[in-house]
Amino acid sequence: MYTKQPSGSAREGPRGPSQSMALAAMMFAVSMTFIDQTIVSIATPDIVGELGLSASGMQWVVNAYLLALAAFFALGGRLADLLGPRRVVVAGTVVFVVSSVLCGCVPKGDFALTWLIVFRATQGLGAALLFPAALAVVVAVFPVERRGRALALFFGVTGALTAIGPLLGGWLTGWTWRAIFWVNVPVAVVALILTALAHVSDRRRDEPLDVPGAVLIVIGMGVSVLGFQQASAWGWDSVLTWVCIVGGLVVLWLFCRYELRTAHPLVELAVFRDRAFVADGLVLFFSMLAFVPLFFFASVYAQVSLSASPNQAALYLLYVFAGFALASQWGGRILDKRGARPTLKIGCVVGAVGFALWAGKLTDLSMHDQWPYAALAGAGIGFILAPASTDAVNRAIDASYGEVTGITQTIRNYAASVGLALFGSLLTHRMTENVDDTLQSGGMAAGTARSTARSVAEAITGNADDQQLSAGGSAVARTVQESMPEIRMDFAEANQWVFYGMAIALGVGYLCALRHPGGTSGTERADEPSDDRSHAPGRSS
């Protein structure tokens, strides 16, 4: 660690069993946010079918959560420093669980899509408040000599809990898809009770909140991801698409310029002077381009191309987490002994090979033949996630752990949003081309085939049975219904492009891992007092 914990933080916090209780409380709280990143993808067909949503609308339901996470994580990390991490954990948990209940209570009708998007976004806001504050609690209650193991367990367990999303989603969807949101209520109650019992002490910083910086980063994140998300609908040749993407990136550039000049910035950009921190962030970005989108695309592939039920789709994704869980433990040991660089390089190579080999097997339409490659892809991410996150947090400037966690989680979730948008556009484009060829081969006129292919490409992403298109008995509907075996193969071939894209993302991550200087996080500044932020590099007096 760069800095010693200030007197009165770790020592005033709980000892012995209370430390374990605090760690358990934070993992319970954070587990909701990880589970929610994947649980909705399994229930997508049921949600679309009952509420009558479009595929693009449903993707916004998924993206609203990830977008809010990316946009507000930096603010959440700073609030944890200013208001005290325990207070922010409680506030984030309450916002998250209330939003979850409201998502499960969405009414049918024209207002359903707006309702879901709004409360999925507020769920994301709650998660953005919760995660960096939870990490700051773990850092506060554990002394330096035990903190490394605690952080490794925190990141490893919470990352692995993403596996519960597909499994739990498949089981709950058999009852009602609304239960995937309501299940957060008992988890939140346990987290709040454990937090109270742990008697975690709060330490606040007497500094103003950088409101202009917060506004800039939220606008920049939101507008740029809007451009990526809508590119499939507006087209990559649309002026509006590039206005949003470029405009959002310009706002983020202005945010960085402003942060370097203000006395109390939302984000301490001096941490980017550390080459290792930059390498950690880049590897996290390119690995998260694949990791979170994988659950959406793989689960829909299983239900469409493999004709799997939601429960079977969940078991299909379990292969990923078998590899993830094993590699996480192995990667943690490598991190402790040799630092982050070796495990980041191994993870990127293993992940890239796994995704590439998996892509080649998608058209075999056999779930069980794909498991070695799914496990290999998951292992690659397992080698990366906890070590890169832990190494980045350990390099925090002057113990601003909430702030640094806000940075790394902003990177991760922004990457997830961009990945969903980019791969979603790629999938829709390739699926449309494939189905167009299939329908024309079946005798449909070129113009009709093109428009029908576009409708199929959108509908099949959210509804494996394609009931709406096949209803009515029209000639077009009959042709589509008769061509469903070929269309399922078309979808598998389109997904190959997505999975190859994920392999490329991990390959770029490997090049970034080569830039990591190696070694463990520094201890050369261990004698500096961490509660005096006026000495932080880049921080104005």
C-alpha positions as CSV (number, residue, x, y, z in Angstrom):
1,M,0.0,0.0,0.0
2,Y,1.2,3.5,-0.6
3,T,0.0,4.9,2.7
4,K,-0.7,3.9,6.3
5,Q,-4.2,3.9,7.5
6,P,-4.7,7.0,9.6
7,S,-5.0,6.5,13.3
8,G,-8.5,6.0,14.3
9,S,-9.8,4.3,11.2
10,A,-8.8,0.7,11.2
11,R,-8.2,0.7,15.0
12,E,-11.6,2.2,15.7
13,G,-13.3,-0.1,13.4
14,P,-14.4,-3.6,14.4
15,R,-11.9,-6.2,15.3
16,G,-11.9,-10.0,15.0
17,P,-15.3,-11.3,14.3
18,S,-16.6,-7.8,13.5
19,Q,-14.1,-7.6,10.7
20,S,-15.5,-10.8,9.2
21,M,-19.0,-9.5,9.7
22,A,-18.2,-6.2,8.0
23,L,-16.6,-8.1,5.0
24,A,-19.7,-10.4,4.8
25,A,-22.0,-7.4,4.9
26,M,-20.2,-5.6,2.1
27,M,-20.1,-8.8,0.0
28,F,-23.9,-9.3,0.5
29,A,-24.6,-5.7,-0.5
30,V,-22.4,-5.7,-3.5
31,S,-23.6,-9.2,-4.6
32,M,-26.9,-7.6,-5.7
33,T,-25.1,-5.3,-8.1
34,F,-23.1,-8.1,-9.7
35,I,-26.1,-10.4,-9.9
36,D,-28.2,-7.7,-11.6
37,Q,-25.6,-7.4,-14.4
38,T,-26.5,-10.8,-15.7
39,I,-29.9,-11.9,-14.3
40,V,-32.0,-9.8,-16.6
41,S,-30.5,-11.4,-19.8
42,I,-32.0,-14.8,-18.9
43,A,-35.5,-13.3,-18.4
44,T,-35.3,-11.1,-21.6
45,P,-37.7,-13.3,-23.7
46,D,-40.3,-13.5,-21.0
47,I,-40.1,-9.7,-20.3
48,V,-40.4,-8.9,-24.0
49,G,-43.3,-11.4,-24.5
50,E,-45.4,-10.2,-21.6
51,L,-44.8,-6.4,-22.0
52,G,-44.6,-6.4,-25.8
53,L,-41.2,-4.6,-25.9
54,S,-39.0,-4.4,-28.9
55,A,-35.5,-5.9,-29.0
56,S,-34.0,-2.4,-29.1
57,G,-36.1,-1.3,-26.2
58,M,-35.1,-4.3,-24.2
59,Q,-31.5,-3.6,-24.9
60,W,-32.0,-0.1,-23.4
61,V,-33.4,-1.8,-20.3
62,V,-30.2,-3.7,-20.0
63,N,-28.0,-0.7,-20.9
64,A,-29.8,1.8,-18.6
65,Y,-28.4,-0.1,-15.6
66,L,-24.9,-0.3,-17.0
67,L,-25.0,3.3,-18.2
68,A,-26.0,4.6,-14.8
69,L,-23.2,2.6,-13.2
70,A,-20.6,4.0,-15.6
71,A,-21.9,7.6,-15.3
72,F,-22.2,7.8,-11.5
73,F,-19.4,5.6,-10.2
74,A,-17.0,8.4,-9.9
75,L,-19.5,10.5,-8.0
76,G,-20.3,7.5,-5.7
77,G,-16.6,7.0,-4.9
78,R,-16.2,10.7,-4.0
79,L,-19.3,10.7,-1.9
80,A,-17.9,7.8,0.1
81,D,-14.9,9.9,0.9
82,L,-16.9,13.0,1.8
83,L,-19.8,11.6,3.7
84,G,-18.3,8.4,5.1
85,P,-18.5,5.0,3.4
86,R,-20.9,3.3,5.8
87,R,-23.6,6.1,5.3
88,V,-23.2,5.8,1.5
89,V,-23.4,2.0,1.6
90,V,-26.7,2.2,3.5
91,A,-28.0,4.9,1.1
92,G,-26.9,3.0,-2.0
93,T,-28.5,-0.2,-0.7
94,V,-31.8,1.5,0.0
95,V,-31.9,3.2,-3.5
96,F,-31.0,-0.1,-5.1
97,V,-33.6,-2.3,-3.4
98,V,-36.5,0.3,-3.7
99,S,-35.7,0.6,-7.5
100,S,-35.6,-3.3,-7.7
101,V,-39.1,-3.5,-6.2
102,L,-40.4,-0.9,-8.6
103,C,-38.9,-2.7,-11.6
104,G,-40.7,-5.9,-10.5
105,C,-44.0,-3.9,-10.3
106,V,-43.8,-2.5,-13.8
107,P,-47.4,-2.2,-15.3
108,K,-48.3,-3.5,-18.7
109,G,-49.1,-1.0,-21.4
110,D,-47.4,1.8,-23.3
111,F,-45.6,3.1,-20.2
112,A,-43.9,-0.2,-19.4
113,L,-40.7,0.5,-21.3
114,T,-40.2,4.0,-19.8
115,W,-41.0,2.6,-16.3
116,L,-38.4,-0.1,-16.7
117,I,-35.7,2.1,-18.1
118,V,-36.1,4.8,-15.4
119,F,-36.0,2.4,-12.5
120,R,-33.2,0.3,-14.0
121,A,-31.3,3.5,-14.2
122,T,-32.0,4.3,-10.5
123,Q,-30.9,0.8,-9.7
124,G,-27.6,1.6,-11.5
125,L,-27.4,4.8,-9.4
126,G,-27.8,2.9,-6.2
127,A,-25.1,0.4,-7.3
128,A,-22.8,3.2,-8.2
129,L,-23.1,4.6,-4.7
130,L,-22.8,1.2,-3.1
131,F,-19.8,-0.4,-4.6
132,P,-17.0,2.1,-4.0
133,A,-18.3,2.8,-0.5
134,A,-18.4,-1.0,0.3
135,L,-14.8,-1.3,-0.8
136,A,-13.8,1.7,1.3
137,V,-15.4,0.0,4.3
138,V,-13.3,-3.2,3.8
139,V,-10.2,-1.1,3.5
140,A,-11.1,0.8,6.7
141,V,-11.8,-2.1,9.0
142,F,-8.8,-4.3,8.0
143,P,-5.2,-3.4,9.0
144,V,-2.6,-3.2,6.3
145,E,-1.2,-6.7,7.1
146,R,-4.6,-8.3,6.4
147,R,-6.0,-6.0,3.8
148,G,-4.5,-7.7,0.8
149,R,-6.2,-11.0,1.6
150,A,-9.5,-9.2,2.4
151,L,-9.5,-7.4,-0.9
152,A,-8.6,-10.5,-2.9
153,L,-11.6,-12.3,-1.2
154,F,-13.9,-9.3,-1.8
155,F,-13.1,-9.0,-5.5
156,G,-13.0,-12.8,-6.1
157,V,-16.2,-13.6,-4.4
158,T,-18.2,-10.7,-5.7
159,G,-17.0,-11.3,-9.2
160,A,-17.8,-15.0,-9.0
161,L,-21.3,-14.1,-7.7
162,T,-22.1,-12.9,-11.2
163,A,-22.6,-16.6,-11.9
164,I,-25.7,-16.6,-9.6
165,G,-27.4,-14.2,-11.9
166,P,-28.1,-16.7,-14.8
167,L,-28.8,-19.6,-12.5
168,L,-31.1,-17.6,-10.3
169,G,-32.7,-15.9,-13.2
170,G,-33.5,-19.2,-14.9
171,W,-35.1,-20.6,-11.8
172,L,-37.1,-17.5,-10.9
173,T,-38.3,-17.0,-14.5
174,G,-40.1,-20.3,-14.2
175,W,-42.3,-18.7,-11.6
176,T,-42.4,-15.1,-12.8
177,W,-39.8,-12.9,-14.4
178,R,-40.8,-10.1,-11.9
179,A,-39.1,-12.2,-9.1
180,I,-35.7,-11.5,-10.6
181,F,-36.0,-8.0,-9.2
182,W,-37.8,-8.9,-6.0
183,V,-35.1,-11.3,-4.9
184,N,-32.9,-8.3,-4.1
185,V,-35.1,-7.5,-1.1
186,P,-34.0,-10.3,1.3
187,V,-30.4,-9.9,0.2
188,A,-30.6,-6.1,1.0
189,V,-32.2,-6.8,4.4
190,V,-29.3,-9.2,5.3
191,A,-26.7,-6.7,4.1
192,L,-28.2,-3.8,6.2
193,I,-28.5,-6.0,9.3
194,L,-24.9,-7.2,9.0
195,T,-23.7,-3.6,8.4
196,A,-25.4,-2.5,11.6
197,L,-24.0,-5.4,13.7
198,A,-20.5,-4.8,12.4
199,H,-20.5,-1.3,14.0
200,V,-18.4,0.1,11.1
201,S,-17.1,3.6,12.0
202,D,-17.3,6.4,9.4
203,R,-14.6,8.8,8.5
204,R,-15.6,11.9,6.6
205,R,-13.5,14.5,4.7
206,D,-14.3,18.1,5.2
207,E,-14.2,19.1,1.5
208,P,-16.7,20.5,-0.9
209,L,-18.3,18.3,-3.6
210,D,-17.1,19.0,-7.2
211,V,-20.6,19.6,-8.6
212,P,-19.4,20.9,-12.1
213,G,-17.1,17.9,-12.4
214,A,-19.9,15.5,-11.5
215,V,-22.2,17.1,-14.1
216,L,-19.6,16.9,-16.8
217,I,-18.7,13.3,-16.3
218,V,-22.4,12.2,-16.2
219,I,-23.2,14.1,-19.4
220,G,-20.0,12.9,-21.2
221,M,-20.6,9.3,-20.3
222,G,-24.3,9.4,-21.0
223,V,-24.1,11.1,-24.4
224,S,-21.2,9.0,-25.7
225,V,-22.8,5.7,-24.7
226,L,-26.1,7.0,-26.2
227,G,-24.3,7.3,-29.6
228,F,-22.9,3.8,-29.3
229,Q,-26.2,2.3,-28.2
230,Q,-28.3,3.9,-31.0
231,A,-25.8,3.3,-33.7
232,S,-27.6,0.1,-34.8
233,A,-30.9,2.0,-35.1
234,W,-29.6,5.3,-36.5
235,G,-26.8,3.7,-38.5
236,W,-23.1,4.2,-38.2
237,D,-23.3,6.6,-41.2
238,S,-25.8,8.9,-39.3
239,V,-24.6,12.3,-38.3
240,L,-26.6,12.0,-35.0
241,T,-24.6,8.9,-34.1
242,W,-21.3,10.6,-34.4
243,V,-22.5,13.9,-32.8
244,C,-23.3,11.9,-29.7
245,I,-20.1,9.8,-29.6
246,V,-17.7,12.6,-30.4
247,G,-19.7,15.2,-28.4
248,G,-19.7,12.9,-25.3
249,L,-15.9,12.3,-25.7
250,V,-15.3,16.0,-26.0
251,V,-17.3,16.6,-22.7
252,L,-15.1,13.9,-21.0
253,W,-12.0,15.7,-22.3
254,L,-13.4,19.0,-20.8
255,F,-14.0,17.1,-17.6
256,C,-10.4,16.1,-17.4
257,R,-9.2,19.6,-18.1
258,Y,-11.4,21.0,-15.4
259,E,-10.4,18.4,-12.9
260,L,-6.7,19.4,-13.3
261,R,-7.5,23.0,-12.5
262,T,-9.9,22.7,-9.6
263,A,-8.9,22.7,-6.0
264,H,-11.0,19.7,-4.9
265,P,-11.6,17.6,-8.0
266,L,-14.2,14.8,-8.2
267,V,-11.4,12.5,-9.5
268,E,-7.7,12.8,-8.6
269,L,-6.2,12.4,-12.1
270,A,-2.7,12.3,-10.6
271,V,-3.2,8.5,-10.1
272,F,-2.8,8.1,-13.9
273,R,0.9,9.0,-13.5
274,D,1.3,5.5,-12.2
275,R,2.0,3.3,-15.3
276,A,0.8,0.2,-13.5
277,F,-2.6,1.8,-12.7
278,V,-3.0,2.9,-16.3
279,A,-2.2,-0.7,-17.5
280,D,-4.7,-2.1,-15.0
281,G,-7.4,0.2,-16.2
282,L,-6.8,-0.5,-19.9
283,V,-6.8,-4.3,-19.3
284,L,-10.0,-4.0,-17.3
285,F,-11.6,-1.9,-20.1
286,F,-10.9,-4.4,-22.9
287,S,-11.7,-7.4,-20.8
288,M,-15.1,-5.8,-19.7
289,L,-15.9,-5.2,-23.4
290,A,-16.4,-8.9,-23.6
291,F,-17.3,-10.0,-20.0
292,V,-20.7,-8.4,-19.3
293,P,-22.0,-8.4,-22.9
294,L,-21.2,-12.1,-23.0
295,F,-24.1,-13.0,-20.7
296,F,-26.6,-11.2,-22.9
297,F,-25.5,-12.6,-26.2
298,A,-24.6,-16.1,-25.0
299,S,-28.0,-16.6,-23.2
300,V,-30.0,-15.4,-26.2
301,Y,-27.9,-17.6,-28.5
302,A,-28.7,-20.6,-26.3
303,Q,-32.4,-19.9,-26.3
304,V,-32.6,-19.1,-30.0
305,S,-30.1,-21.2,-31.8
306,L,-30.0,-24.1,-29.3
307,S,-33.7,-23.9,-28.5
308,A,-32.8,-24.0,-24.8
309,S,-35.1,-23.1,-21.9
310,P,-34.1,-20.2,-19.6
311,N,-32.8,-22.9,-17.1
312,Q,-30.8,-24.7,-19.7
313,A,-29.4,-21.3,-20.9
314,A,-28.3,-20.7,-17.3
315,L,-26.5,-24.0,-17.2
316,Y,-24.9,-23.2,-20.5
317,L,-23.4,-20.0,-18.9
318,L,-22.3,-22.0,-15.9
319,Y,-19.4,-23.4,-18.0
320,V,-18.0,-19.9,-18.2
321,F,-18.1,-19.6,-14.4
322,A,-16.5,-22.9,-13.8
323,G,-13.4,-21.6,-15.5
324,F,-13.8,-18.2,-14.0
325,A,-13.9,-19.5,-10.4
326,L,-10.8,-21.7,-10.8
327,A,-8.8,-19.1,-12.5
328,S,-9.7,-16.4,-9.9
329,Q,-8.1,-18.4,-7.1
330,W,-5.0,-19.2,-9.2
331,G,-4.7,-15.6,-10.3
332,G,-4.9,-14.4,-6.7
333,R,-2.0,-16.6,-5.7
334,I,0.1,-15.3,-8.7
335,L,-0.8,-11.7,-7.7
336,D,0.5,-12.3,-4.2
337,K,3.8,-13.9,-5.3
338,R,4.7,-12.1,-8.5
339,G,2.4,-9.1,-8.9
340,A,-0.3,-8.3,-11.4
341,R,1.6,-8.4,-14.7
342,P,1.9,-12.2,-15.1
343,T,-1.7,-12.9,-14.4
344,L,-2.9,-10.1,-16.7
345,K,-0.9,-11.5,-19.5
346,I,-2.0,-15.0,-18.9
347,G,-5.6,-14.0,-18.6
348,C,-5.7,-12.0,-21.9
349,V,-4.1,-14.9,-23.8
350,V,-6.3,-17.6,-22.3
351,G,-9.4,-15.5,-22.8
352,A,-8.6,-14.6,-26.4
353,V,-7.9,-18.2,-27.3
354,G,-11.1,-19.3,-25.5
355,F,-13.4,-16.9,-27.2
356,A,-11.9,-17.6,-30.6
357,L,-12.3,-21.4,-30.2
358,W,-15.8,-20.9,-28.8
359,A,-16.8,-18.8,-31.8
360,G,-15.7,-21.6,-34.1
361,K,-18.0,-24.1,-32.3
362,L,-21.2,-22.0,-32.2
363,T,-22.5,-23.3,-35.5
364,D,-22.3,-26.9,-34.3
365,L,-25.4,-26.2,-32.3
366,S,-24.4,-28.5,-29.6
367,M,-24.3,-27.1,-26.0
368,H,-22.2,-29.8,-24.5
369,D,-19.5,-29.7,-27.2
370,Q,-18.9,-26.1,-26.4
371,W,-18.1,-26.4,-22.7
372,P,-14.3,-26.6,-22.8
373,Y,-14.1,-23.3,-24.8
374,A,-16.7,-21.5,-22.7
375,A,-14.7,-22.5,-19.6
376,L,-11.5,-21.4,-21.2
377,A,-13.0,-18.0,-22.0
378,G,-14.2,-17.7,-18.4
379,A,-10.8,-18.6,-17.1
380,G,-9.2,-15.8,-19.0
381,I,-11.5,-13.2,-17.4
382,G,-11.0,-14.9,-14.0
383,F,-7.2,-14.4,-14.3
384,I,-7.9,-10.7,-15.0
385,L,-10.7,-9.3,-12.9
386,A,-9.7,-9.6,-9.3
387,P,-5.9,-9.1,-9.8
388,A,-6.3,-6.0,-12.0
389,S,-8.9,-4.5,-9.6
390,T,-6.9,-5.2,-6.5
391,D,-3.6,-3.9,-8.0
392,A,-5.3,-0.7,-9.1
393,V,-6.9,-0.1,-5.7
394,N,-3.7,-0.8,-3.9
395,R,-2.1,2.1,-5.9
396,A,-4.5,4.7,-4.4
397,I,-3.1,8.1,-3.8
398,D,-3.2,9.1,-0.1
399,A,-5.8,6.3,0.8
400,S,-8.5,7.8,-1.4
401,Y,-9.9,4.3,-1.9
402,G,-13.4,5.4,-2.7
403,E,-12.2,7.7,-5.3
404,V,-9.9,5.2,-7.0
405,T,-12.5,2.5,-6.9
406,G,-14.8,5.0,-8.6
407,I,-12.3,5.4,-11.4
408,T,-11.8,1.7,-12.0
409,Q,-15.5,0.8,-11.8
410,T,-16.3,3.7,-14.2
411,I,-13.8,2.2,-16.6
412,R,-15.3,-1.3,-16.2
413,N,-18.9,-0.3,-16.6
414,Y,-18.4,2.2,-19.4
415,A,-16.6,-0.6,-21.3
416,A,-19.6,-2.9,-20.6
417,S,-22.0,-0.4,-22.0
418,V,-19.9,0.3,-25.1
419,G,-19.4,-3.5,-25.6
420,L,-23.2,-4.1,-25.5
421,A,-23.7,-1.3,-28.0
422,L,-20.9,-2.3,-30.5
423,F,-21.6,-6.0,-30.4
424,G,-25.3,-5.4,-30.5
425,S,-24.9,-3.4,-33.7
426,L,-22.6,-6.0,-35.2
427,L,-25.0,-8.8,-34.3
428,T,-28.1,-7.0,-35.8
429,H,-26.2,-6.2,-39.0
430,R,-24.9,-9.7,-39.6
431,M,-28.2,-11.3,-38.6
432,T,-30.1,-9.1,-41.1
433,E,-27.7,-10.0,-43.9
434,N,-27.9,-13.7,-43.1
435,V,-31.7,-13.9,-42.8
436,D,-32.1,-11.7,-46.0
437,D,-30.1,-14.4,-47.9
438,T,-32.1,-17.2,-46.4
439,L,-35.5,-15.7,-47.2
440,Q,-34.5,-14.8,-50.8
441,S,-33.3,-18.4,-51.2
442,G,-36.8,-19.4,-50.1
443,G,-38.4,-17.4,-52.9
444,M,-39.2,-14.2,-51.1
445,A,-38.9,-10.9,-53.1
446,A,-35.7,-9.0,-52.4
447,G,-37.3,-5.9,-51.0
448,T,-39.7,-7.8,-48.8
449,A,-36.9,-10.2,-47.7
450,R,-34.8,-7.2,-46.6
451,S,-37.5,-5.6,-44.4
452,T,-38.6,-8.9,-43.0
453,A,-35.0,-9.9,-42.2
454,R,-34.6,-6.6,-40.2
455,S,-37.8,-7.4,-38.2
456,V,-36.6,-11.0,-37.6
457,A,-33.2,-9.8,-36.5
458,E,-34.8,-7.5,-33.9
459,A,-37.5,-9.8,-32.7
460,I,-35.4,-13.0,-32.5
461,T,-33.0,-11.3,-30.1
462,G,-35.8,-10.9,-27.6
463,N,-38.1,-13.8,-28.4
464,A,-36.8,-17.2,-29.4
465,D,-40.1,-18.5,-30.6
466,D,-40.7,-15.4,-32.8
467,Q,-44.4,-15.7,-32.1
468,Q,-45.3,-12.2,-33.3
469,L,-43.8,-12.6,-36.7
470,S,-45.2,-16.1,-37.3
471,A,-48.8,-15.1,-36.2
472,G,-51.5,-14.3,-38.7
473,G,-50.9,-16.9,-41.4
474,S,-49.7,-14.5,-44.0
475,A,-47.4,-15.7,-46.8
476,V,-44.5,-13.8,-45.3
477,A,-45.1,-15.2,-41.8
478,R,-45.4,-18.8,-43.2
479,T,-42.1,-18.3,-45.1
480,V,-40.4,-17.1,-41.9
481,Q,-41.9,-20.0,-39.9
482,E,-40.7,-22.6,-42.5
483,S,-37.3,-21.1,-42.5
484,M,-36.8,-21.1,-38.7
485,P,-34.2,-23.9,-38.7
486,E,-32.1,-21.9,-41.2
487,I,-32.7,-18.7,-39.2
488,R,-31.4,-20.3,-36.0
489,M,-28.3,-21.2,-37.9
490,D,-28.1,-17.6,-39.2
491,F,-28.2,-16.4,-35.7
492,A,-25.4,-18.7,-34.7
493,E,-23.3,-17.5,-37.6
494,A,-24.0,-13.9,-36.6
495,N,-22.9,-14.6,-33.0
496,Q,-19.6,-15.9,-34.3
497,W,-18.7,-12.4,-35.4
498,V,-19.5,-11.2,-31.9
499,F,-17.4,-13.8,-30.2
500,Y,-14.5,-13.2,-32.5
501,G,-14.8,-9.5,-31.6
502,M,-14.5,-10.5,-27.9
503,A,-11.4,-12.5,-28.7
504,I,-9.9,-9.4,-30.4
505,A,-10.7,-7.2,-27.4
506,L,-8.8,-9.6,-25.1
507,G,-5.9,-9.6,-27.7
508,V,-5.7,-5.8,-27.4
509,G,-5.8,-6.2,-23.6
510,Y,-2.7,-8.4,-23.8
511,L,-0.9,-5.5,-25.6
512,C,-1.9,-3.3,-22.7
513,A,-0.7,-5.8,-20.1
514,L,2.7,-5.7,-21.7
515,R,2.9,-2.1,-20.6
516,H,2.5,-3.0,-16.9
517,P,5.8,-2.4,-15.2
518,G,5.4,-5.5,-13.0
519,G,5.9,-5.9,-9.3
520,T,3.4,-5.4,-6.5
521,S,1.8,-2.1,-5.5
522,G,4.3,0.2,-3.9
523,T,5.1,0.6,-0.3
524,E,7.6,3.4,-0.7
525,R,5.2,5.9,0.7
526,A,4.0,3.9,3.6
527,D,5.0,6.6,6.1
528,E,2.9,9.4,4.7
529,P,-0.3,10.3,6.6
530,S,-3.3,9.3,4.5
531,D,-5.8,11.7,6.0
532,D,-4.0,14.8,4.7
533,R,-5.2,15.2,1.2
534,S,-3.5,18.5,0.8
535,H,-0.3,16.6,0.1
536,A,-1.7,14.6,-2.7
537,P,0.0,15.2,-6.1
538,G,-2.1,17.3,-8.3
539,R,-4.3,18.5,-5.4
540,S,-4.3,22.3,-5.0
541,S,-3.9,23.8,-1.6
